Amino acid sequence: MKILIAADSFKDALPAQQVCAAIADGVKQVQPDAEVVIFPLTDGGEGLAEVFAHHLGGIPVHLNAYDPLGRDVQCTYILSANGDKAFIEMAQASGLQRLSEEERNPMLTSTYGTGQMIAHALDSGVRHILLGLGGSATNDAGMGMAAALGFEFHTAKGKELLPRGESLIAIEKIEIGNAHPALAETRFEVLCDVKNPLYGKMGAAYVFGPQKGANASMVERLDLGLQQFGGLLKKTFGQDFASPPGAGAAGGMGAACLAFLKGQLFPGIDAVMNLTNFDAALEGADLVFTGEGRLDSQTLGGKLIRGICTRATQHGVPTIALCGAVDADQTFLDLIGLKAAFAIGRKVQIFDDALASTEENLRFVAEQVMRVLSVGYKEYPVVDLKVG
């Protein structure tokens, strides 16, 4: 029996590699002779550097960059073995995990550190960058990233603005003359897992701002700032960067990547699965275990579980999900191609305790699933679950 374990990180709890390892431990308790393949994945956001390092090797590059509040932190990106390509994860510098609950305020946070990471790669001679969006603490429309790369943002009176969310509404002019010279000769592939526009009720501020600490008045002001910024991008570059699907990803970083980096946006999970050769790992598999922190309606928007189910179904392999929370009925599971989904919580706990129990709970529930599948069978019990 071959069992493929392909899971994302559980936010604030475990990275993808440890999630997969915990599930594998549970499986092995019941099927010690099974071929268990650990295949950590990400939808292009948090954990991107770690996933690419696991699958593709490469060289970790460490540097100091600003966190969302401008404090020096150590960050890492992955340089390909031949040195021509860099894999950069926005969340390394600008991620929500860099801040405590009390510090989360998208009016004050900035993507400047992500720009520093990009500049470091450019200065090292890299001319092909894969940038993963997601997991950000920011809603500055990439203003900080652009500032770190030499762009300037001024008021009507010529005052240069601090690159953070609250400044968006005050920008009247974007200066492009001092942009990093290597940008023009660098290919940027930008991975994102959402299709939201830059502003409006489905835009960056209204949909994702509250997750980053924004209250109702902040959301309204940030959205007005994003509208202002979108208009300035069009005025400066002669193109609408606010409307394309994904422009609102990571607090508006999608639009910034299109405008300032001349990048292309790609669905994160598809790009990651292609780069890591996920289809080859599926060959000969009898069952796939997957998982992420929460299974809900966002899964239809391109999240990792949906992407895995699509590929697994094409190969005729059933998929079971283990998640921190499952807010779905069977109709929904059928729609995305899941055979079954299990929430891993085993008892009533406060949230922090539940996070601390994630590894143990994953191991336990994976073992229980395998025990159920083994009932009535002597060997290779999951074969009858085959798709089609």
C-alpha atoms as a printed R data frame, in Angstrom:
    type eleno elety resid chain resno       x      y       z
1   ATOM     1    CA   MET     A     1   0.000  0.000   0.000
2   ATOM     2    CA   LYS     A     2   1.212  3.488  -0.883
3   ATOM     3    CA   ILE     A     3  -0.150  6.407   1.131
4   ATOM     4    CA   LEU     A     4   0.718  9.948   0.095
5   ATOM     5    CA   ILE     A     5   0.571 12.585   2.835
6   ATOM     6    CA   ALA     A     6   0.330 16.058   1.313
7   ATOM     7    CA   ALA     A     7  -0.633 18.745   3.805
8   ATOM     8    CA   ASP     A     8  -0.252 22.463   4.408
9   ATOM     9    CA   SER     A     9   0.925 24.110   7.603
10  ATOM    10    CA   PHE     A    10  -1.524 24.645  10.454
11  ATOM    11    CA   LYS     A    11  -1.257 28.374  11.087
12  ATOM    12    CA   ASP     A    12   0.301 29.285  14.455
13  ATOM    13    CA   ALA     A    13   0.670 25.575  15.270
14  ATOM    14    CA   LEU     A    14   2.832 23.412  12.967
15  ATOM    15    CA   PRO     A    15   4.743 23.808   9.684
16  ATOM    16    CA   ALA     A    16   3.722 21.565   6.797
17  ATOM    17    CA   GLN     A    17   6.626 19.137   7.275
18  ATOM    18    CA   GLN     A    18   5.624 18.422  10.878
19  ATOM    19    CA   VAL     A    19   1.945 18.119   9.968
20  ATOM    20    CA   CYS     A    20   2.809 15.450   7.410
21  ATOM    21    CA   ALA     A    21   5.141 13.670   9.825
22  ATOM    22    CA   ALA     A    22   2.469 13.531  12.550
23  ATOM    23    CA   ILE     A    23  -0.079 12.023  10.152
24  ATOM    24    CA   ALA     A    24   2.538  9.535   8.968
25  ATOM    25    CA   ASP     A    25   3.188  8.446  12.557
26  ATOM    26    CA   GLY     A    26  -0.517  7.731  13.024
27  ATOM    27    CA   VAL     A    27  -0.737  5.767   9.782
28  ATOM    28    CA   LYS     A    28   2.290  3.663  10.692
29  ATOM    29    CA   GLN     A    29   0.674  2.592  13.961
30  ATOM    30    CA   VAL     A    30  -1.863  0.629  11.915
31  ATOM    31    CA   GLN     A    31   0.006 -0.058   8.671
32  ATOM    32    CA   PRO     A    32   3.687 -0.362   9.609
33  ATOM    33    CA   ASP     A    33   4.568 -1.921   6.255
34  ATOM    34    CA   ALA     A    34   2.862  0.709   4.113
35  ATOM    35    CA   GLU     A    35   4.894  2.926   1.810
36  ATOM    36    CA   VAL     A    36   4.241  6.341   3.320
37  ATOM    37    CA   VAL     A    37   5.370  9.346   1.269
38  ATOM    38    CA   ILE     A    38   5.641 12.686   3.071
39  ATOM    39    CA   PHE     A    39   4.942 15.560   0.671
40  ATOM    40    CA   PRO     A    40   4.588 18.944   2.419
41  ATOM    41    CA   LEU     A    41   2.803 21.577   0.351
42  ATOM    42    CA   THR     A    42   1.673 25.178   0.467
43  ATOM    43    CA   ASP     A    43  -0.726 27.243  -1.585
44  ATOM    44    CA   GLY     A    44   2.049 29.751  -2.205
45  ATOM    45    CA   GLY     A    45   1.802 31.676   1.050
46  ATOM    46    CA   GLU     A    46   3.261 30.873   4.451
47  ATOM    47    CA   GLY     A    47   5.752 27.996   4.376
48  ATOM    48    CA   LEU     A    48   6.768 28.422   0.732
49  ATOM    49    CA   ALA     A    49  10.515 28.581   1.372
50  ATOM    50    CA   GLU     A    50  10.441 25.484   3.574
51  ATOM    51    CA   VAL     A    51   8.399 23.487   1.048
52  ATOM    52    CA   PHE     A    52  10.676 24.355  -1.853
53  ATOM    53    CA   ALA     A    53  13.752 23.573   0.226
54  ATOM    54    CA   HIS     A    54  12.279 20.140   1.035
55  ATOM    55    CA   HIS     A    55  11.471 19.235  -2.557
56  ATOM    56    CA   LEU     A    56  14.026 21.107  -4.652
57  ATOM    57    CA   GLY     A    57  17.018 21.473  -2.390
58  ATOM    58    CA   GLY     A    58  18.798 24.756  -2.970
59  ATOM    59    CA   ILE     A    59  20.710 27.077  -0.708
60  ATOM    60    CA   PRO     A    60  19.115 28.880   2.255
61  ATOM    61    CA   VAL     A    61  20.025 32.565   2.238
62  ATOM    62    CA   HIS     A    62  19.743 34.346   5.581
63  ATOM    63    CA   LEU     A    63  19.453 38.101   5.969
64  ATOM    64    CA   ASN     A    64  18.113 40.742   8.310
65  ATOM    65    CA   ALA     A    65  15.001 42.559   7.145
66  ATOM    66    CA   TYR     A    66  12.229 44.616   8.708
67  ATOM    67    CA   ASP     A    67   9.224 42.914  10.218
68  ATOM    68    CA   PRO     A    68   5.798 44.555   9.640
69  ATOM    69    CA   LEU     A    69   6.551 47.174  12.319
70  ATOM    70    CA   GLY     A    70  10.072 47.990  11.167
71  ATOM    71    CA   ARG     A    71  12.065 45.857  13.597
72  ATOM    72    CA   ASP     A    72  15.064 43.871  12.399
73  ATOM    73    CA   VAL     A    73  14.383 40.129  12.160
74  ATOM    74    CA   GLN     A    74  16.226 37.272  10.506
75  ATOM    75    CA   CYS     A    75  14.575 36.039   7.321
76  ATOM    76    CA   THR     A    76  15.377 33.270   4.870
77  ATOM    77    CA   TYR     A    77  14.800 32.707   1.190
78  ATOM    78    CA   ILE     A    78  15.900 29.805  -0.983
79  ATOM    79    CA   LEU     A    79  18.385 30.163  -3.831
80  ATOM    80    CA   SER     A    80  18.328 27.465  -6.510
81  ATOM    81    CA   ALA     A    81  21.394 25.242  -6.730
82  ATOM    82    CA   ASN     A    82  22.689 27.048  -9.817
83  ATOM    83    CA   GLY     A    83  21.986 30.449  -8.289
84  ATOM    84    CA   ASP     A    84  19.711 31.769 -11.020
85  ATOM    85    CA   LYS     A    85  16.367 31.612  -9.199
86  ATOM    86    CA   ALA     A    86  15.133 32.705  -5.765
87  ATOM    87    CA   PHE     A    87  12.079 31.483  -3.861
88  ATOM    88    CA   ILE     A    88  10.878 34.257  -1.570
89  ATOM    89    CA   GLU     A    89   8.035 33.973   0.913
90  ATOM    90    CA   MET     A    90   6.380 37.266   1.795
91  ATOM    91    CA   ALA     A    91   5.368 35.970   5.226
92  ATOM    92    CA   GLN     A    92   9.027 35.551   6.225
93  ATOM    93    CA   ALA     A    93   9.361 39.297   6.755
94  ATOM    94    CA   SER     A    94   5.809 40.637   6.550
95  ATOM    95    CA   GLY     A    95   3.832 37.764   8.028
96  ATOM    96    CA   LEU     A    96   1.143 37.888  10.669
97  ATOM    97    CA   GLN     A    97   3.154 35.442  12.767
98  ATOM    98    CA   ARG     A    98   5.739 38.186  13.335
99  ATOM    99    CA   LEU     A    99   3.285 40.111  15.512
100 ATOM   100    CA   SER     A   100   1.496 39.495  18.765
101 ATOM   101    CA   GLU     A   101  -2.283 39.863  18.833
102 ATOM   102    CA   GLU     A   102  -1.915 43.301  20.422
103 ATOM   103    CA   GLU     A   103   0.474 44.513  17.708
104 ATOM   104    CA   ARG     A   104  -1.751 43.641  14.754
105 ATOM   105    CA   ASN     A   105  -2.876 46.859  13.094
106 ATOM   106    CA   PRO     A   106  -2.834 47.101   9.275
107 ATOM   107    CA   MET     A   107  -2.866 50.898   9.443
108 ATOM   108    CA   LEU     A   108   0.689 50.725  10.818
109 ATOM   109    CA   THR     A   109   2.192 47.623   9.205
110 ATOM   110    CA   SER     A   110   4.369 47.599   6.104
111 ATOM   111    CA   THR     A   111   5.721 45.223   3.453
112 ATOM   112    CA   TYR     A   112   9.093 46.994   3.475
113 ATOM   113    CA   GLY     A   113  10.881 43.860   4.683
114 ATOM   114    CA   THR     A   114   9.617 41.859   1.714
115 ATOM   115    CA   GLY     A   115  11.085 44.524  -0.550
116 ATOM   116    CA   GLN     A   116  14.398 44.217   1.282
117 ATOM   117    CA   MET     A   117  14.421 40.475   0.608
118 ATOM   118    CA   ILE     A   118  13.746 41.071  -3.090
119 ATOM   119    CA   ALA     A   119  16.473 43.729  -3.237
120 ATOM   120    CA   HIS     A   120  18.939 41.339  -1.599
121 ATOM   121    CA   ALA     A   121  18.233 38.695  -4.243
122 ATOM   122    CA   LEU     A   122  18.555 41.249  -7.058
123 ATOM   123    CA   ASP     A   123  21.850 42.526  -5.654
124 ATOM   124    CA   SER     A   124  23.072 38.913  -5.583
125 ATOM   125    CA   GLY     A   125  22.492 38.622  -9.321
126 ATOM   126    CA   VAL     A   126  19.192 36.726  -9.289
127 ATOM   127    CA   ARG     A   127  16.992 37.511 -12.288
128 ATOM   128    CA   HIS     A   128  14.130 35.061 -11.757
129 ATOM   129    CA   ILE     A   129  12.109 35.311  -8.551
130 ATOM   130    CA   LEU     A   130   9.136 33.264  -7.379
131 ATOM   131    CA   LEU     A   131   7.333 35.293  -4.750
132 ATOM   132    CA   GLY     A   132   4.715 33.683  -2.538
133 ATOM   133    CA   LEU     A   133   1.961 35.937  -1.210
134 ATOM   134    CA   GLY     A   134  -0.197 35.150   1.772
135 ATOM   135    CA   GLY     A   135  -0.074 35.076   5.549
136 ATOM   136    CA   SER     A   136   0.645 38.804   5.618
137 ATOM   137    CA   ALA     A   137   0.065 41.257   8.447
138 ATOM   138    CA   THR     A   138  -0.241 44.133   6.000
139 ATOM   139    CA   ASN     A   139  -2.720 46.154   3.983
140 ATOM   140    CA   ASP     A   140  -0.357 48.699   2.410
141 ATOM   141    CA   ALA     A   141  -0.898 47.583  -1.222
142 ATOM   142    CA   GLY     A   142   2.794 46.734  -1.464
143 ATOM   143    CA   MET     A   143   3.775 50.344  -0.826
144 ATOM   144    CA   GLY     A   144   6.462 49.212   1.613
145 ATOM   145    CA   MET     A   145   7.869 46.636  -0.788
146 ATOM   146    CA   ALA     A   146   8.048 49.254  -3.532
147 ATOM   147    CA   ALA     A   147   9.713 51.779  -1.212
148 ATOM   148    CA   ALA     A   148  12.453 49.276  -0.379
149 ATOM   149    CA   LEU     A   149  13.032 48.925  -4.127
150 ATOM   150    CA   GLY     A   150  13.475 52.656  -4.683
151 ATOM   151    CA   PHE     A   151   9.982 53.928  -5.464
152 ATOM   152    CA   GLU     A   152   8.849 57.019  -3.568
153 ATOM   153    CA   PHE     A   153   5.386 58.120  -2.446
154 ATOM   154    CA   HIS     A   154   4.628 61.802  -1.938
155 ATOM   155    CA   THR     A   155   1.795 64.019  -0.750
156 ATOM   156    CA   ALA     A   156   0.494 66.880  -2.881
157 ATOM   157    CA   LYS     A   157   3.061 69.132  -1.145
158 ATOM   158    CA   GLY     A   158   5.933 66.791  -1.968
159 ATOM   159    CA   LYS     A   159   6.345 65.241   1.478
160 ATOM   160    CA   GLU     A   160   7.571 61.645   1.359
161 ATOM   161    CA   LEU     A   161   5.217 59.301   3.206
162 ATOM   162    CA   LEU     A   162   5.988 56.390   5.491
163 ATOM   163    CA   PRO     A   163   5.163 53.212   3.551
164 ATOM   164    CA   ARG     A   164   2.280 51.754   5.554
165 ATOM   165    CA   GLY     A   165  -1.463 51.298   5.340
166 ATOM   166    CA   GLU     A   166  -2.532 54.611   6.844
167 ATOM   167    CA   SER     A   167  -0.503 56.506   4.227
168 ATOM   168    CA   LEU     A   168  -2.364 55.164   1.197
169 ATOM   169    CA   ILE     A   169  -5.121 57.745   1.362
170 ATOM   170    CA   ALA     A   170  -2.599 60.615   1.401
171 ATOM   171    CA   ILE     A   171  -0.533 59.624  -1.654
172 ATOM   172    CA   GLU     A   172  -0.777 62.053  -4.561
173 ATOM   173    CA   LYS     A   173   2.303 61.116  -6.582
174 ATOM   174    CA   ILE     A   174   4.461 58.030  -7.180
175 ATOM   175    CA   GLU     A   175   8.095 58.689  -8.125
176 ATOM   176    CA   ILE     A   176   9.623 55.887 -10.200
177 ATOM   177    CA   GLY     A   177  12.973 57.423 -11.188
178 ATOM   178    CA   ASN     A   178  15.033 55.719  -8.463
179 ATOM   179    CA   ALA     A   179  13.591 52.219  -8.862
180 ATOM   180    CA   HIS     A   180  16.091 49.361  -8.552
181 ATOM   181    CA   PRO     A   181  17.695 49.023 -12.002
182 ATOM   182    CA   ALA     A   182  17.560 45.218 -11.985
183 ATOM   183    CA   LEU     A   183  13.746 45.178 -11.854
184 ATOM   184    CA   ALA     A   184  13.519 45.789 -15.587
185 ATOM   185    CA   GLU     A   185  15.491 42.639 -16.381
186 ATOM   186    CA   THR     A   186  14.000 40.298 -13.765
187 ATOM   187    CA   ARG     A   187  11.181 37.808 -14.233
188 ATOM   188    CA   PHE     A   188   8.727 37.688 -11.328
189 ATOM   189    CA   GLU     A   189   6.291 34.814 -10.890
190 ATOM   190    CA   VAL     A   190   3.879 35.660  -8.096
191 ATOM   191    CA   LEU     A   191   1.951 32.896  -6.362
192 ATOM   192    CA   CYS     A   192  -1.344 33.750  -4.681
193 ATOM   193    CA   ASP     A   193  -4.368 31.741  -3.606
194 ATOM   194    CA   VAL     A   194  -7.140 34.352  -3.845
195 ATOM   195    CA   LYS     A   195  -8.826 36.212  -6.703
196 ATOM   196    CA   ASN     A   196 -10.020 39.333  -4.901
197 ATOM   197    CA   PRO     A   197  -9.701 42.779  -6.510
198 ATOM   198    CA   LEU     A   198  -7.749 45.558  -4.841
199 ATOM   199    CA   TYR     A   199 -10.684 47.421  -3.283
200 ATOM   200    CA   GLY     A   200 -14.441 47.283  -2.751
201 ATOM   201    CA   LYS     A   201 -16.581 44.938  -0.685
202 ATOM   202    CA   MET     A   202 -14.645 41.944  -2.054
203 ATOM   203    CA   GLY     A   203 -11.317 43.752  -1.872
204 ATOM   204    CA   ALA     A   204  -8.282 43.473   0.365
205 ATOM   205    CA   ALA     A   205  -9.479 45.648   3.246
206 ATOM   206    CA   TYR     A   206 -13.048 44.407   3.631
207 ATOM   207    CA   VAL     A   207 -12.311 40.698   3.171
208 ATOM   208    CA   PHE     A   208  -8.942 40.316   4.867
209 ATOM   209    CA   GLY     A   209  -8.446 43.451   6.977
210 ATOM   210    CA   PRO     A   210 -10.311 42.151  10.050
211 ATOM   211    CA   GLN     A   211  -8.042 39.081  10.158
212 ATOM   212    CA   LYS     A   212  -5.101 41.458  10.489
213 ATOM   213    CA   GLY     A   213  -6.512 43.509  13.335
214 ATOM   214    CA   ALA     A   214  -8.586 46.124  11.510
215 ATOM   215    CA   ASN     A   215 -11.797 47.368  13.099
216 ATOM   216    CA   ALA     A   216 -14.732 48.661  11.033
217 ATOM   217    CA   SER     A   217 -13.478 52.239  10.781
218 ATOM   218    CA   MET     A   218  -9.987 51.042   9.817
219 ATOM   219    CA   VAL     A   219 -11.436 48.823   7.106
220 ATOM   220    CA   GLU     A   220 -13.360 51.743   5.624
221 ATOM   221    CA   ARG     A   221 -10.337 54.046   5.662
222 ATOM   222    CA   LEU     A   222  -8.018 51.380   4.253
223 ATOM   223    CA   ASP     A   223 -10.441 50.705   1.419
224 ATOM   224    CA   LEU     A   224 -10.551 54.409   0.561
225 ATOM   225    CA   GLY     A   225  -6.758 54.365   0.552
226 ATOM   226    CA   LEU     A   226  -6.700 51.372  -1.773
227 ATOM   227    CA   GLN     A   227  -9.054 53.189  -4.149
228 ATOM   228    CA   GLN     A   228  -6.728 56.195  -4.100
229 ATOM   229    CA   PHE     A   229  -3.711 53.981  -4.683
230 ATOM   230    CA   GLY     A   230  -5.363 52.062  -7.515
231 ATOM   231    CA   GLY     A   231  -6.118 55.322  -9.293
232 ATOM   232    CA   LEU     A   232  -2.527 56.494  -8.891
233 ATOM   233    CA   LEU     A   233  -1.167 53.224 -10.264
234 ATOM   234    CA   LYS     A   234  -3.296 53.699 -13.367
235 ATOM   235    CA   LYS     A   235  -2.204 57.331 -13.693
236 ATOM   236    CA   THR     A   236   1.477 56.452 -13.230
237 ATOM   237    CA   PHE     A   237   1.730 53.310 -15.341
238 ATOM   238    CA   GLY     A   238  -1.196 53.754 -17.731
239 ATOM   239    CA   GLN     A   239  -2.868 50.484 -16.814
240 ATOM   240    CA   ASP     A   240  -5.575 49.216 -14.452
241 ATOM   241    CA   PHE     A   241  -3.899 47.118 -11.763
242 ATOM   242    CA   ALA     A   242  -6.801 47.218  -9.293
243 ATOM   243    CA   SER     A   243  -9.245 44.915 -11.078
244 ATOM   244    CA   PRO     A   244  -7.300 41.794 -12.147
245 ATOM   245    CA   PRO     A   245  -8.075 38.671 -10.094
246 ATOM   246    CA   GLY     A   246  -5.577 38.510  -7.244
247 ATOM   247    CA   ALA     A   247  -4.876 42.257  -7.130
248 ATOM   248    CA   GLY     A   248  -6.152 42.294  -3.549
249 ATOM   249    CA   ALA     A   249  -4.045 39.342  -2.420
250 ATOM   250    CA   ALA     A   250  -1.943 39.890   0.716
251 ATOM   251    CA   GLY     A   251  -3.353 43.332   1.453
252 ATOM   252    CA   GLY     A   252  -2.994 44.565  -2.122
253 ATOM   253    CA   MET     A   253   0.429 43.065  -2.815
254 ATOM   254    CA   GLY     A   254  -0.999 41.451  -5.935
255 ATOM   255    CA   ALA     A   255  -1.584 44.848  -7.521
256 ATOM   256    CA   ALA     A   256   1.861 46.038  -6.428
257 ATOM   257    CA   CYS     A   257   3.545 43.023  -7.995
258 ATOM   258    CA   LEU     A   258   1.750 43.664 -11.274
259 ATOM   259    CA   ALA     A   259   2.608 47.368 -11.297
260 ATOM   260    CA   PHE     A   260   6.056 47.717  -9.724
261 ATOM   261    CA   LEU     A   261   7.557 44.307 -10.542
262 ATOM   262    CA   LYS     A   262   5.773 43.715 -13.865
263 ATOM   263    CA   GLY     A   263   5.108 40.258 -12.463
264 ATOM   264    CA   GLN     A   264   2.617 37.597 -13.446
265 ATOM   265    CA   LEU     A   265   0.110 36.188 -10.953
266 ATOM   266    CA   PHE     A   266  -0.404 32.431 -10.795
267 ATOM   267    CA   PRO     A   267  -2.704 30.253  -8.653
268 ATOM   268    CA   GLY     A   268  -0.389 29.291  -5.823
269 ATOM   269    CA   ILE     A   269  -1.282 25.649  -5.324
270 ATOM   270    CA   ASP     A   270  -1.108 24.762  -9.032
271 ATOM   271    CA   ALA     A   271   2.279 26.415  -9.396
272 ATOM   272    CA   VAL     A   272   3.664 24.710  -6.292
273 ATOM   273    CA   MET     A   273   2.363 21.279  -7.327
274 ATOM   274    CA   ASN     A   274   3.862 21.667 -10.789
275 ATOM   275    CA   LEU     A   275   7.241 22.794  -9.475
276 ATOM   276    CA   THR     A   276   7.404 19.970  -6.917
277 ATOM   277    CA   ASN     A   277   6.198 17.314  -9.399
278 ATOM   278    CA   PHE     A   278   3.181 16.342  -7.320
279 ATOM   279    CA   ASP     A   279   1.626 14.265 -10.106
280 ATOM   280    CA   ALA     A   280   4.615 11.923 -10.097
281 ATOM   281    CA   ALA     A   281   4.201 11.404  -6.346
282 ATOM   282    CA   LEU     A   282   0.556 10.426  -6.936
283 ATOM   283    CA   GLU     A   283   1.502  7.580  -9.257
284 ATOM   284    CA   GLY     A   284   0.651  4.255  -7.635
285 ATOM   285    CA   ALA     A   285  -0.897  5.824  -4.533
286 ATOM   286    CA   ASP     A   286  -3.849  4.082  -2.868
287 ATOM   287    CA   LEU     A   287  -4.829  6.967  -0.592
288 ATOM   288    CA   VAL     A   288  -4.007 10.621  -0.001
289 ATOM   289    CA   PHE     A   289  -4.134 12.297   3.393
290 ATOM   290    CA   THR     A   290  -4.252 16.075   3.293
291 ATOM   291    CA   GLY     A   291  -4.993 18.830   5.750
292 ATOM   292    CA   GLU     A   292  -4.836 22.474   6.725
293 ATOM   293    CA   GLY     A   293  -6.000 24.560   9.621
294 ATOM   294    CA   ARG     A   294  -9.566 25.081   8.457
295 ATOM   295    CA   LEU     A   295 -11.837 23.557   5.817
296 ATOM   296    CA   ASP     A   296 -14.637 25.936   4.839
297 ATOM   297    CA   SER     A   297 -16.092 27.870   1.925
298 ATOM   298    CA   GLN     A   298 -12.734 29.484   1.131
299 ATOM   299    CA   THR     A   299 -11.551 26.057   0.004
300 ATOM   300    CA   LEU     A   300 -13.534 26.579  -3.209
301 ATOM   301    CA   GLY     A   301 -11.516 29.702  -3.897
302 ATOM   302    CA   GLY     A   302  -8.375 27.773  -4.748
303 ATOM   303    CA   LYS     A   303  -7.036 26.634  -1.411
304 ATOM   304    CA   LEU     A   304  -4.680 23.710  -1.078
305 ATOM   305    CA   ILE     A   305  -7.184 20.961  -0.280
306 ATOM   306    CA   ARG     A   306  -9.228 21.669  -3.385
307 ATOM   307    CA   GLY     A   307  -6.092 21.626  -5.539
308 ATOM   308    CA   ILE     A   308  -4.949 18.307  -4.102
309 ATOM   309    CA   CYS     A   309  -8.393 16.746  -4.543
310 ATOM   310    CA   THR     A   310  -8.498 17.832  -8.178
311 ATOM   311    CA   ARG     A   311  -5.164 16.181  -8.981
312 ATOM   312    CA   ALA     A   312  -5.871 13.078  -6.899
313 ATOM   313    CA   THR     A   313  -9.250 12.541  -8.569
314 ATOM   314    CA   GLN     A   314  -7.578 12.746 -11.976
315 ATOM   315    CA   HIS     A   315  -5.342  9.870 -10.859
316 ATOM   316    CA   GLY     A   316  -8.231  7.899  -9.343
317 ATOM   317    CA   VAL     A   317  -6.916  8.256  -5.790
318 ATOM   318    CA   PRO     A   318  -9.275  9.010  -2.858
319 ATOM   319    CA   THR     A   319  -8.454 11.869  -0.494
320 ATOM   320    CA   ILE     A   320  -9.149 12.246   3.228
321 ATOM   321    CA   ALA     A   321  -8.627 15.554   5.035
322 ATOM   322    CA   LEU     A   322  -7.617 16.127   8.661
323 ATOM   323    CA   CYS     A   323  -8.222 19.731   9.700
324 ATOM   324    CA   GLY     A   324  -8.222 21.889  12.764
325 ATOM   325    CA   ALA     A   325 -11.836 22.812  12.031
326 ATOM   326    CA   VAL     A   326 -14.360 21.533   9.477
327 ATOM   327    CA   ASP     A   327 -17.206 23.897   8.627
328 ATOM   328    CA   ALA     A   328 -18.745 21.901   5.773
329 ATOM   329    CA   ASP     A   329 -21.408 19.316   4.963
330 ATOM   330    CA   GLN     A   330 -21.120 16.231   2.766
331 ATOM   331    CA   THR     A   331 -22.448 18.079  -0.280
332 ATOM   332    CA   PHE     A   332 -19.534 20.468   0.032
333 ATOM   333    CA   LEU     A   333 -17.030 17.633   0.485
334 ATOM   334    CA   ASP     A   334 -18.382 15.899  -2.621
335 ATOM   335    CA   LEU     A   335 -18.111 19.143  -4.554
336 ATOM   336    CA   ILE     A   336 -14.384 19.505  -3.888
337 ATOM   337    CA   GLY     A   337 -13.674 15.789  -4.268
338 ATOM   338    CA   LEU     A   338 -13.065 14.723  -0.666
339 ATOM   339    CA   LYS     A   339 -14.011 11.224   0.448
340 ATOM   340    CA   ALA     A   340 -14.128 12.364   4.070
341 ATOM   341    CA   ALA     A   341 -12.981 15.144   6.385
342 ATOM   342    CA   PHE     A   342 -12.231 15.007  10.105
343 ATOM   343    CA   ALA     A   343 -11.743 17.767  12.654
344 ATOM   344    CA   ILE     A   344  -8.830 16.796  14.886
345 ATOM   345    CA   GLY     A   345 -10.036 18.349  18.147
346 ATOM   346    CA   ARG     A   346 -10.515 15.662  20.792
347 ATOM   347    CA   LYS     A   347 -11.826 17.687  23.718
348 ATOM   348    CA   VAL     A   348 -13.001 21.164  24.607
349 ATOM   349    CA   GLN     A   349  -9.931 23.383  24.959
350 ATOM   350    CA   ILE     A   350  -9.077 27.051  24.923
351 ATOM   351    CA   PHE     A   351  -7.605 28.050  21.574
352 ATOM   352    CA   ASP     A   352  -3.962 28.236  22.664
353 ATOM   353    CA   ASP     A   353  -4.136 24.767  24.217
354 ATOM   354    CA   ALA     A   354  -5.740 23.397  21.061
355 ATOM   355    CA   LEU     A   355  -2.886 24.798  18.983
356 ATOM   356    CA   ALA     A   356  -0.348 23.209  21.324
357 ATOM   357    CA   SER     A   357  -2.104 19.834  20.916
358 ATOM   358    CA   THR     A   358  -2.117 19.895  17.102
359 ATOM   359    CA   GLU     A   359   0.699 17.403  16.553
360 ATOM   360    CA   GLU     A   360  -0.674 14.896  19.067
361 ATOM   361    CA   ASN     A   361  -4.208 15.258  17.702
362 ATOM   362    CA   LEU     A   362  -3.132 14.757  14.094
363 ATOM   363    CA   ARG     A   363  -1.282 11.594  15.027
364 ATOM   364    CA   PHE     A   364  -4.241 10.235  17.009
365 ATOM   365    CA   VAL     A   365  -6.934 10.983  14.412
366 ATOM   366    CA   ALA     A   366  -4.821  9.601  11.547
367 ATOM   367    CA   GLU     A   367  -4.448  6.367  13.497
368 ATOM   368    CA   GLN     A   368  -8.194  6.200  14.170
369 ATOM   369    CA   VAL     A   369  -9.007  6.738  10.488
370 ATOM   370    CA   MET     A   370  -6.680  3.910   9.515
371 ATOM   371    CA   ARG     A   371  -8.244  1.631  12.144
372 ATOM   372    CA   VAL     A   372 -11.706  2.304  10.733
373 ATOM   373    CA   LEU     A   373 -10.492  1.605   7.201
374 ATOM   374    CA   SER     A   374  -8.983 -1.672   8.421
375 ATOM   375    CA   VAL     A   375 -12.230 -3.046   9.846
376 ATOM   376    CA   GLY     A   376 -13.266 -6.111   7.900
377 ATOM   377    CA   TYR     A   377 -10.116 -6.229   5.806
378 ATOM   378    CA   LYS     A   378  -6.966 -8.223   6.281
379 ATOM   379    CA   GLU     A   379  -4.709 -6.311   3.940
380 ATOM   380    CA   TYR     A   380  -4.649 -3.100   1.889
381 ATOM   381    CA   PRO     A   381  -7.968 -1.972   3.319
382 ATOM   382    CA   VAL     A   382  -8.330  1.287   1.439
383 ATOM   383    CA   VAL     A   383  -8.242 -0.130  -2.089
384 ATOM   384    CA   ASP     A   384 -12.049 -0.221  -2.214
385 ATOM   385    CA   LEU     A   385 -12.123  3.528  -1.665
386 ATOM   386    CA   LYS     A   386 -10.683  4.124  -5.127
387 ATOM   387    CA   VAL     A   387 -12.243  6.985  -7.054
388 ATOM   388    CA   GLY     A   388 -14.437  5.894  -9.958
